[in-house]
Amino acid sequence: VSAAKPKIANYPFTTLEPHLGVVRLNNTTEFVIADIPGIIEGASQGKGLGDQFLRHIERARVLCVLIDLVSMEEISPAEQQEILLRELKAYQPELLDRPRLVVGTKTDSATPEMIAAWTGPKISAVTGDGVRDVLNQLAVLVAEARTTEPAPIGPVTFRPEPQGTRVERLGSNEFRLHGRDIERSIALNDLTNADALNYIDDRMSRLGIPRLLARAGATEGAIVWIGTFSFDYTPEQ
């Protein structure tokens, strides 16, 4: 819906981090959309790094909740909506007081019965069907929210999170990796899937993690932790 090109994992097509995009409907109507990675059950307690993603929602005037009409996990649209709203409430109850639009997605893959059962707005990001209508509805909600919210007191400063990776020594040959990029890659991938593990291995190489571990004194067979995930270190040849 905007010109933003979010980075996704190659399994299972998951947005890795929040991205901002500007929507321009005409010369006088524009607003910013923050694409927040999927909020899973338990996100308000930090599962899947959900608490980090939920922080970005605090800045939003209007919420657009996207419901997968063709869920790979066979969770019904009603259940998805219930989980999302429950996590928002658990994180910050005031979020449910904000204007929101609940939209069904993937109409290009949904059956006619699935589409008919969904009574709210619906879109297909593949074909573009319904996208313009949803953006128009969001523009109205954003305009209304802008006129009713209190003016900010003083300047507001947004500071980006540090992106580097840090190695912490836990024992004689045991280490823990800290860093937004690698922690999110671990949290948002299925660690039982070979493709996902290959992606993570490639991601660690790109982030220079083998070199960092070598500098920290890691030797063959060292135990390396990223969150609750661990692996045995093998030096690069």
C-alpha positions in Angstrom: 0.0 0.0 0.0 3.0 2.3 0.2 6.4 2.5 -1.5 8.2 0.8 1.4 10.0 -2.5 0.6 10.1 -4.4 3.9 12.7 -7.1 4.5 11.1 -10.5 4.9 12.5 -13.9 6.0 12.5 -16.5 3.2 10.6 -18.7 5.6 7.7 -18.3 6.2 7.5 -14.9 4.5 7.6 -13.0 7.8 8.4 -9.3 8.1 11.6 -9.1 10.2 11.1 -5.6 11.6 8.7 -2.7 11.6 8.9 -0.6 8.4 7.5 2.8 7.6 5.9 3.8 4.3 4.1 7.0 3.1 0.7 6.6 1.5 -0.3 9.5 -0.8 -3.8 9.3 -2.1 -3.8 12.7 -3.7 -2.0 16.1 -3.5 -3.6 16.9 -0.1 -4.0 13.5 1.6 -1.1 11.5 2.9 -0.3 9.5 6.0 2.4 7.2 7.3 1.8 3.5 7.7 3.9 1.4 10.1 4.1 -2.2 8.9 4.3 -4.2 12.2 5.4 -7.9 12.1 2.7 -10.5 12.9 1.7 -10.4 16.5 1.5 -13.9 17.8 -0.2 -15.3 20.9 2.0 -14.4 23.9 3.5 -11.3 22.2 2.6 -9.1 25.1 5.0 -11.3 27.3 7.7 -11.0 24.7 7.1 -14.2 22.7 8.6 -13.9 19.2 10.0 -10.5 20.3 6.4 -9.3 20.2 6.9 -6.8 23.0 9.5 -5.0 20.9 7.1 -4.8 18.0 4.2 -3.7 20.2 6.2 -0.7 21.3 5.9 0.7 17.8 2.1 0.5 17.9 2.0 3.0 20.8 2.8 5.8 18.3 -0.1 4.9 15.9 -3.2 7.1 15.8 -5.2 4.5 14.0 -4.9 0.7 13.9 -5.4 -1.4 10.9 -5.7 -5.1 11.9 -5.0 -7.5 9.0 -6.7 -10.9 9.3 -5.5 -13.8 7.1 -8.6 -15.3 5.4 -6.4 -18.3 4.4 -4.3 -19.0 7.5 -1.5 -21.5 7.0 -2.0 -22.5 10.7 -5.8 -23.1 10.2 -6.7 -20.5 12.7 -10.1 -19.0 11.9 -10.4 -15.3 11.1 -12.5 -14.8 14.3 -9.8 -16.6 16.4 -7.0 -14.5 14.8 -8.9 -11.3 15.6 -9.5 -12.4 19.2 -5.8 -13.2 19.7 -4.6 -9.9 18.3 -7.0 -7.8 20.3 -6.2 -9.8 23.4 -2.5 -9.2 23.0 -3.0 -5.5 22.4 -5.1 -5.3 25.6 -2.6 -7.2 27.6 0.2 -4.9 26.5 -1.6 -1.6 26.8 -5.4 -1.6 27.3 -5.7 2.0 25.9 -4.8 0.7 22.5 -8.3 -0.8 22.1 -9.7 2.7 22.5 -8.1 3.9 19.3 -9.9 3.9 16.0 -9.3 0.7 14.1 -10.2 -1.0 10.9 -10.2 -4.8 10.7 -9.4 -6.0 7.2 -9.5 -9.5 5.7 -6.5 -10.3 3.4 -5.5 -12.8 0.7 -8.9 -12.7 -1.2 -6.9 -13.9 -4.2 -6.3 -17.3 -2.4 -9.6 -17.5 -0.4 -12.5 -19.6 -1.5 -15.8 -17.9 -2.4 -17.2 -19.3 0.9 -14.3 -17.7 2.9 -14.8 -14.3 1.2 -18.6 -14.4 1.8 -18.2 -15.3 5.4 -16.0 -12.1 6.0 -18.3 -9.1 6.3 -15.7 -6.4 6.8 -13.4 -4.8 4.3 -11.2 -7.2 2.3 -8.1 -6.9 0.1 -5.6 -8.8 -2.0 -2.1 -7.5 -1.9 -1.4 -9.6 -5.0 -4.1 -8.2 -7.3 -4.7 -4.9 -5.5 -8.4 -5.6 -5.1 -10.0 -3.5 -2.3 -6.7 -1.8 -1.4 -7.8 1.7 -2.5 -11.1 1.4 -0.6 -9.3 0.5 2.6 -6.8 3.3 2.2 -9.6 5.8 1.7 -11.3 4.5 4.9 -8.0 4.7 6.8 -7.4 8.3 5.5 -10.8 9.3 7.0 -9.9 7.7 10.4 -6.5 9.3 10.4 -7.9 12.8 9.6 -10.4 12.5 12.4 -7.8 11.3 14.9 -5.5 14.2 14.0 -8.2 16.7 14.8 -9.1 15.2 18.2 -5.7 14.3 19.7 -4.0 16.8 22.0 -1.0 18.8 20.7 2.4 17.4 21.8 4.2 19.3 24.6 7.7 20.1 23.5 9.8 18.3 20.8 9.6 14.5 20.4 12.8 12.7 19.7 12.9 9.2 18.3 16.1 7.3 18.9 16.8 4.2 16.8 17.7 1.0 18.5 21.3 -0.1 18.3 21.8 -2.6 15.5 25.2 -4.1 16.2 25.8 -7.6 17.5 27.5 -8.1 20.9 29.2 -11.2 22.2 28.9 -12.0 26.0 31.1 -14.7 27.5 29.2 -17.0 29.8 31.9 -19.6 30.6 35.2 -21.0 29.5 33.8 -21.9 26.0 30.2 -20.7 26.2 28.9 -17.4 24.7 25.7 -15.5 24.2 24.9 -13.2 21.2 23.0 -10.0 21.7 21.7 -8.0 18.8 18.4 -6.9 17.3 18.9 -8.4 13.9 20.0 -11.8 14.9 17.6 -12.1 17.8 14.7 -11.3 15.5 15.9 -13.7 12.9 15.8 -16.5 15.5 12.5 -15.5 17.0 10.6 -15.2 13.7 11.7 -18.5 12.1 10.8 -22.1 12.5 13.9 -23.6 14.0 12.8 -27.1 13.1 12.8 -26.3 9.4 16.0 -26.9 7.3 15.3 -23.9 5.0 14.9 -21.6 8.0 18.1 -22.9 9.6 20.0 -22.3 6.3 18.6 -18.8 6.2 19.8 -18.1 9.8 23.2 -19.5 9.0 23.5 -17.2 6.0 22.2 -14.3 8.1 24.9 -14.9 10.8 27.6 -14.9 8.2 26.4 -11.6 6.7 26.4 -10.1 10.2 30.0 -11.2 10.7 29.1 -13.3 13.7 31.7 -16.1 13.1 34.4 -13.4 13.1 33.0 -11.8 16.3 33.0 -15.2 18.1 36.5 -15.9 17.0 37.7 -12.5 18.3 35.9 -13.3 21.6 38.0 -16.5 22.0 35.4 -19.1 20.9 36.9 -22.4 19.8 35.6 -25.5 18.1 32.6 -26.9 19.9 31.8 -23.7 21.9 28.1 -23.4 22.9 26.6 -20.2 21.5 23.2 -18.9 22.7 20.8 -16.6 21.0 17.8 -16.2 23.2 16.7 -19.8 24.1 18.3 -21.2 20.9 21.8 -22.7 21.1 24.3 -24.2 18.6 27.8 -25.6 18.6 30.3 -23.2 17.1 32.5 -24.3 14.2 35.3 -21.9 13.1 35.2 -20.7 9.5 37.8 -22.4 7.3 
